[in-house]
Structure formats: structure tokens, C-alpha cells
Amino acid sequence: MSWTPELNSLPITEVVVLVLENNQGDFLLTQRKKNQHLAGYWEFPGGKIEPTETPIEALKRECKEEIDYTVKTAKQILKVNHDYTSIRVELLIFHEVNPNPKVKPAECQSMRWVNINDLTKYKLPEANKPIIQYLRSKLSPPNLN
């Protein structure tokens, strides 16, 4: 997206994202609710970092609030900056593999476990697309030709 003076003057909203992977290699997606920006889109769980929080503290809080999940071994894998028409975001993306994660939709949102090959079948925010590219590059078998 091109920069405009109006967009450039907006503060950057820092957001943490958890790419939670189970033992089948599926990833958890949640659906944004009707009253949210990008309502109806699917995304990896997470949310805004509060001013007094570190990114990992925010990740733990957001995951507990959103999917009733306790983050244990998440490691940051990416940082993505994206400008929407009315908001600028910086996503700090964490990855955690849990063979049998216990999650539930604590905010009554829809949730699904999705295979890496099916992630593009879901309507995801533009800022989430680099996550899929990263996962494909790291999880795809090497080209032996």
C-alpha cells in the first residue's frame, strides 16, 4: 500500500500473533467477530500489546483471553509491518508446537485447525499473508531436483 500523509501520521499498533501448530501439522485459525476491524476474516490468534506489557506477556494474556490457552514455548519467528487504509500495524509473530493443545473459543468466536495447504482457502487479513509464505518456506520438503 502506498503511504499517504494521513496514514503516515497514524501511530503503529503493535500486535502479537500466535501460530499454534498441533501434532498433525495443522494451525489454529480464529474468525474475527462482527464488531471488529476486518470482521469475518480468519486469522491466527493474538491481539494488541498494552503499553505496560512485553510482547511475550501480551501473547500470554491474549491467548488466555481469546482461546483459553496457556503459551509455553513460543518463539518469535517474524515481524511484519502492514498499512491498512485506516490503521498501521506491526505484527510480532510467535510459533509454538504443542502436540495436543487444549483450546476453546473463550470469546465465542469460530475456530478451526487448518492444514498448511488449506490456509489460503480462508479469507485472511493481508498482514497475515507473509506468515503463510514463511510457514510454506520452512515446512515444505526440499526440492530434490
Contacts in CASP RR format, 6 or more apart in sequence:
PFRMAT RR
TARGET T0000
AUTHOR 0000-0000-0000
METHOD contacts of the structure
MODEL  1
MSWTPELNSLPITEVVVLVLENNQGDFLLTQRKKNQHLAGYWEFPGGKIE
PTETPIEALKRECKEEIDYTVKTAKQILKVNHDYTSIRVELLIFHEVNPN
PKVKPAECQSMRWVNINDLTKYKLPEANKPIIQYLRSKLSPPNLN
1 7 0 8 1.000
1 82 0 8 1.000
1 83 0 8 1.000
1 84 0 8 1.000
1 85 0 8 1.000
3 83 0 8 1.000
7 83 0 8 1.000
7 85 0 8 1.000
7 86 0 8 1.000
7 88 0 8 1.000
10 86 0 8 1.000
10 87 0 8 1.000
10 88 0 8 1.000
11 88 0 8 1.000
12 81 0 8 1.000
12 88 0 8 1.000
12 89 0 8 1.000
12 90 0 8 1.000
13 48 0 8 1.000
13 87 0 8 1.000
13 88 0 8 1.000
13 89 0 8 1.000
13 90 0 8 1.000
14 48 0 8 1.000
14 49 0 8 1.000
14 55 0 8 1.000
14 89 0 8 1.000
14 90 0 8 1.000
14 92 0 8 1.000
15 46 0 8 1.000
15 47 0 8 1.000
15 48 0 8 1.000
15 49 0 8 1.000
15 89 0 8 1.000
15 90 0 8 1.000
15 91 0 8 1.000
15 92 0 8 1.000
16 46 0 8 1.000
16 47 0 8 1.000
16 49 0 8 1.000
16 55 0 8 1.000
16 56 0 8 1.000
16 58 0 8 1.000
16 59 0 8 1.000
16 62 0 8 1.000
16 91 0 8 1.000
16 92 0 8 1.000
16 94 0 8 1.000
17 43 0 8 1.000
17 44 0 8 1.000
17 45 0 8 1.000
17 46 0 8 1.000
17 47 0 8 1.000
17 91 0 8 1.000
17 92 0 8 1.000
17 93 0 8 1.000
17 94 0 8 1.000
17 128 0 8 1.000
17 131 0 8 1.000
18 28 0 8 1.000
18 44 0 8 1.000
18 45 0 8 1.000
18 46 0 8 1.000
18 59 0 8 1.000
18 62 0 8 1.000
18 63 0 8 1.000
18 69 0 8 1.000
18 71 0 8 1.000
18 74 0 8 1.000
18 94 0 8 1.000
18 95 0 8 1.000
18 96 0 8 1.000
19 27 0 8 1.000
19 44 0 8 1.000
19 77 0 8 1.000
19 93 0 8 1.000
19 94 0 8 1.000
19 95 0 8 1.000
19 96 0 8 1.000
19 131 0 8 1.000
19 135 0 8 1.000
20 27 0 8 1.000
20 28 0 8 1.000
20 44 0 8 1.000
20 45 0 8 1.000
20 69 0 8 1.000
20 96 0 8 1.000
20 98 0 8 1.000
20 101 0 8 1.000
20 103 0 8 1.000
21 27 0 8 1.000
21 95 0 8 1.000
21 96 0 8 1.000
21 97 0 8 1.000
21 98 0 8 1.000
22 28 0 8 1.000
22 97 0 8 1.000
22 98 0 8 1.000
22 99 0 8 1.000
22 100 0 8 1.000
22 101 0 8 1.000
22 113 0 8 1.000
23 97 0 8 1.000
23 99 0 8 1.000
23 100 0 8 1.000
24 113 0 8 1.000
24 115 0 8 1.000
25 115 0 8 1.000
25 116 0 8 1.000
26 113 0 8 1.000
26 114 0 8 1.000
26 115 0 8 1.000
26 116 0 8 1.000
27 44 0 8 1.000
27 113 0 8 1.000
27 114 0 8 1.000
27 115 0 8 1.000
27 116 0 8 1.000
27 119 0 8 1.000
27 135 0 8 1.000
28 44 0 8 1.000
28 45 0 8 1.000
28 67 0 8 1.000
28 101 0 8 1.000
28 103 0 8 1.000
28 111 0 8 1.000
28 112 0 8 1.000
28 113 0 8 1.000
28 114 0 8 1.000
29 42 0 8 1.000
29 43 0 8 1.000
29 44 0 8 1.000
29 111 0 8 1.000
29 112 0 8 1.000
29 113 0 8 1.000
29 114 0 8 1.000
29 119 0 8 1.000
29 122 0 8 1.000
29 124 0 8 1.000
30 42 0 8 1.000
30 43 0 8 1.000
30 44 0 8 1.000
30 45 0 8 1.000
30 66 0 8 1.000
30 67 0 8 1.000
30 105 0 8 1.000
30 109 0 8 1.000
30 110 0 8 1.000
30 111 0 8 1.000
31 40 0 8 1.000
31 41 0 8 1.000
31 42 0 8 1.000
31 43 0 8 1.000
31 109 0 8 1.000
31 110 0 8 1.000
31 111 0 8 1.000
32 38 0 8 1.000
32 39 0 8 1.000
32 40 0 8 1.000
32 41 0 8 1.000
32 42 0 8 1.000
32 43 0 8 1.000
32 109 0 8 1.000
33 39 0 8 1.000
33 40 0 8 1.000
33 107 0 8 1.000
33 108 0 8 1.000
33 109 0 8 1.000
34 40 0 8 1.000
37 84 0 8 1.000
37 86 0 8 1.000
37 87 0 8 1.000
38 125 0 8 1.000
40 123 0 8 1.000
41 123 0 8 1.000
41 124 0 8 1.000
41 125 0 8 1.000
42 112 0 8 1.000
42 122 0 8 1.000
42 123 0 8 1.000
42 124 0 8 1.000
43 124 0 8 1.000
43 125 0 8 1.000
43 128 0 8 1.000
44 93 0 8 1.000
44 128 0 8 1.000
44 131 0 8 1.000
45 62 0 8 1.000
45 63 0 8 1.000
45 66 0 8 1.000
45 67 0 8 1.000
45 69 0 8 1.000
46 59 0 8 1.000
46 62 0 8 1.000
46 63 0 8 1.000
46 66 0 8 1.000
47 58 0 8 1.000
47 62 0 8 1.000
47 66 0 8 1.000
48 58 0 8 1.000
48 62 0 8 1.000
49 55 0 8 1.000
49 58 0 8 1.000
49 92 0 8 1.000
50 58 0 8 1.000
50 61 0 8 1.000
53 61 0 8 1.000
55 76 0 8 1.000
55 92 0 8 1.000
55 94 0 8 1.000
56 71 0 8 1.000
56 74 0 8 1.000
56 94 0 8 1.000
59 71 0 8 1.000
59 74 0 8 1.000
59 94 0 8 1.000
60 70 0 8 1.000
60 71 0 8 1.000
63 69 0 8 1.000
63 70 0 8 1.000
63 71 0 8 1.000
64 70 0 8 1.000
64 106 0 8 1.000
65 106 0 8 1.000
65 107 0 8 1.000
66 106 0 8 1.000
66 107 0 8 1.000
66 109 0 8 1.000
67 103 0 8 1.000
67 104 0 8 1.000
67 105 0 8 1.000
67 106 0 8 1.000
67 111 0 8 1.000
68 102 0 8 1.000
68 103 0 8 1.000
68 104 0 8 1.000
68 106 0 8 1.000
69 101 0 8 1.000
69 102 0 8 1.000
69 103 0 8 1.000
71 94 0 8 1.000
71 96 0 8 1.000
72 96 0 8 1.000
72 98 0 8 1.000
73 96 0 8 1.000
73 97 0 8 1.000
73 98 0 8 1.000
74 94 0 8 1.000
74 95 0 8 1.000
74 96 0 8 1.000
75 94 0 8 1.000
75 95 0 8 1.000
75 96 0 8 1.000
76 92 0 8 1.000
76 93 0 8 1.000
76 94 0 8 1.000
77 93 0 8 1.000
77 94 0 8 1.000
77 95 0 8 1.000
77 134 0 8 1.000
78 91 0 8 1.000
78 92 0 8 1.000
78 93 0 8 1.000
78 130 0 8 1.000
78 131 0 8 1.000
78 134 0 8 1.000
79 90 0 8 1.000
79 91 0 8 1.000
79 92 0 8 1.000
79 93 0 8 1.000
80 90 0 8 1.000
80 91 0 8 1.000
80 93 0 8 1.000
80 127 0 8 1.000
80 130 0 8 1.000
80 131 0 8 1.000
81 88 0 8 1.000
81 89 0 8 1.000
81 90 0 8 1.000
81 91 0 8 1.000
82 88 0 8 1.000
82 89 0 8 1.000
82 91 0 8 1.000
82 126 0 8 1.000
82 127 0 8 1.000
83 89 0 8 1.000
84 126 0 8 1.000
84 127 0 8 1.000
89 127 0 8 1.000
91 127 0 8 1.000
91 128 0 8 1.000
91 131 0 8 1.000
93 131 0 8 1.000
93 134 0 8 1.000
103 111 0 8 1.000
104 111 0 8 1.000
105 111 0 8 1.000
114 122 0 8 1.000
116 132 0 8 1.000
116 135 0 8 1.000
116 136 0 8 1.000
116 139 0 8 1.000
119 132 0 8 1.000
119 135 0 8 1.000
120 132 0 8 1.000
124 132 0 8 1.000
END
